[in-house]
């Protein structure tokens, strides 16, 4: 294999990769062996047709695609290693020459890691954040816990009120005709939750059990079902049950039931301490976000489009994996939201650019400040991971290759760069 590297504008490069005629011949023979069982020629049994006969009948190019697909991954991988470039995108492959008896030549257009020119990154100003906790905040948290432990009871002596939980039947009509998906039976709904179309829940206030009421609404103009978007509809509703939450008394008994403390005062003190800890952590994150954002704004770089495309694709894959963990797939997500794959990726693009810029700037700062991660620090991090995953340290090390360790080093260096920015910032 031979390689030529041509550097192009905007941090792009073209690799011209040549594979010997002998290697191409092996790939063509491999393609023939793979496909011969699927090719029929009169006078021959399937799988017994000579390659020369197939090429004569269908043309020599019949095996070219299969051979190219077999050669490109390994040849590109070798070129990637030999090029000495920091490649940051998927390659755009183009076959230049494929012909029996001649070398196989293809090009791979790739994005390379941009150079970053750092601006000011020390002495950046950040907002002063208070971790003071007020009595009102403690009371709000206490009320939240109170609601979590509320009992739900059925009421029979009054109509629906805001905040009630109801069980109802409903059917929707547009111009007097029922529409698909507009019917529900014994459906649970909390009034005021905003789960239904705007205006629907408010019109149920005052409804009495087992008495039909009509709810008039207009579907939003951007409703996911195009045949209903912007249209007026009437829902015929019957409330079967009205339920309300009964809150427990805020006293020592409540505190003992929901916490490890015997008295309400002790429980409130613990809530205050935890809120303070939470505010401190949030303040730290806020400072980190501010200094990183300002350091990025002060730096200059030229990000190739192919690098952004690759980041967007990675983010889309991560999102699909998160959906899968929740029992959903992308097709269902698009159906629920009305989005398309292209629209979703377009919306992800600004975040992809931000991710790339942030990483590049922090890596440049780590390099400028000679931040190096020692083996001892790597071992400490692996020990933490082992504890988290309930594994033996040595076992975890066995699973980790050199590439994973290098990635861990890079990530830790970036985090230390963030710490350096915060330590050298000025509160205002």
MORAGI-V489288 format. One record per helix or strand. SS is the DSSP state (helix for helix, strand for strand). FROM is the first residue (numbers start at 0). LEN is the number of residues. If there is no record, write none. Layout:
BEGIN
<<SS	FROM	LEN> <SS	FROM	LEN>>
END
This chain:
BEGIN
<<strand	1	6> <strand	11	8> <helix	20	18> <helix	50	8> <helix	59	24> <strand	86	1> <strand	91	6> <strand	103	9> <strand	116	1> <strand	124	2> <helix	134	14> <strand	150	4> <strand	164	10> <strand	176	14> <helix	201	3> <strand	211	7> <strand	231	15> <helix	251	7> <helix	263	35> <strand	299	1> <helix	304	21> <helix	329	8> <helix	340	28> <helix	374	14> <helix	392	7> <helix	401	22> <strand	425	2>>
END
